[in-house]
Amino acid sequence: MFEYITVFDPSRSHGEDDIHQQLLLYHSFTGSENSLNDKLGQIGVIQGLWSLTNSLSGEDGNQGSQEKVVQLHGKVLLIIRVESRFFICLSMNKDDNSIHHQFYLAHLWHCYRFFTLWHNKFASIPDARRLTNLLNEHFVPFWCDLQVKPDAIIKKGIVGLWHQSHKMAELEFAHCDQSWESLINQDVLLESESYLGIKDILVYHLPNFEQSPGYKTYGLVRNFSSDIDFVTNISNWIYHSHALYGNLSSHVLASNTHYKETPADNTTTATASSNIRTQARTVVPALTTTGETILHNLTLPISLAYDAVQEVGATTGISNSISLFMDYLPKWNPSAITSVLGGNPREQGPAAGPPQGYLISPLCGNGLPENYKQRVVKSQAGTINEKDYNCIFWYYRDVLVCVVSEPNFNKIQDHQYLEDLSYKLSCSMEKFYATAFPKEKHGQQQPQPQPQLPPPPPTIQSRKKFDSFGFALRDKRTNECRCSIPSWPLNNESRSYHYGTFLDSMPQDKLWELQHELVQFLQSLQNSRREKDSATEERLTRLSNGLVCFIRDCPEEMALVVANWFDETSHGGPTLISGLGPSAIRWWNQRSPPG
């Protein structure tokens, strides 16, 4: 599928004698060993194609488009330019058309933005050798993982195209005396010990893709500060990790887990080997290779622990006994939550309370790397106001909480403080589930309603059918997007009338076909808008699967609305949105304006 990825900086050379200094990264996914001259020749072709397309389109070299898709014979080059001088290029086989090229182009941007989140901007790392090492550690595993698990792109769907924005969850909370948000504000953010130390708290609702009550409930529920600028990058990194690995473990959040690349030529029989050599991409790997890959991924946490034991033993002379493993595996101390929620956990067993605890925190084993204790993120990278923040991660059922703290907030290292913080967060999340999903049971000791009392009236208005339309909205001013168009079918048992749409039960192939048509429709409208130089462009079209799609692109927002053509009779009206039926019209008129 992928041929190679390269990163280069033309400004680093001043003549033919030092042209090799342009090349910062070159990785071949096919296993071929290219000479330096071949690599330099390829980046020369990339620069020539970039300049040629700019001249043909009449764009200025510095002010023109920052991304290009160049289709050549047998392959496609996806190129982006960052920080005005660095080029990143991914070469792909042209025969692989299962995923639209725009998704891979967007993930080039994602990959770069994740790099700036954890490291810095390229220009802020003047040492070329150090920059190359960091690029190798970040870019190569990122694309190797996508080569092994391309369905991670499919799971994110059309929202993955908008790398400048992050997805927000749409949840309706029942009214109560004290909301879960006020508990976080009063007990954590405004509390005297945390007031100057904790910068922000980000709360994500991340159910499994198949078990979600509706795709609109997936994403960032809210954060509490407007002063941090990396919310979009860290949110998209969390979504990408969740789509790629399925579960967010300590190893995933510490960036210490990657898939093992399966060799394309390793097969069990000569016939299978010859068949695979004739294909551009291995679809069904050999059984033995698959088994080895699964074993590698399952034993990776133990391997990391064993390596840590060996390293400590070699440097300090401590015994490498297997009994030391528990000192190096991720763990956290029992907190006050267990006694408040359900008494002694040893008496009630693991099912006594909902799953919760720290994933990244100073409570982990002392022998683990710093990434398991806290993640350091860059704010305003590459500017004079550049600053580091520390992040720890805590979870409760399907909710992930990221606590952002100041670098000099030493209280976050105190174990008792972390246990108290965990208890306060758990109280808030209990209220979260009780008000967002009032029909579910959220604790093991909830009082049972008395038989003689009538049942309490529902606090959230119930619905008896799924929404007859799906939407994807991107607010260009706030960098937030909201989406109810799934790219993955939902389990019928987990679907909710309150949050679901008629699209949730569509088969996987039909949903992905819909995603492709939306991307093509979106590209057509954006190209038309550039040619006409218009401020706002709207279109209404009927898709091949019987759905009708409305799209609107303007300086404030990008809007996509999909409705069932056969479900509701279209109504005439002064706007194009009127063609999607009364339900879509009501939702469009009641939605919050962008900005």
Summary of the structure (lengths in Angstrom):
residues: 595
radius of gyration: 25.9
end to end distance: 39.7
largest distance: 90.7
contacts: 1765
relative contact order: 0.10
helix: 39%
strand: 19%
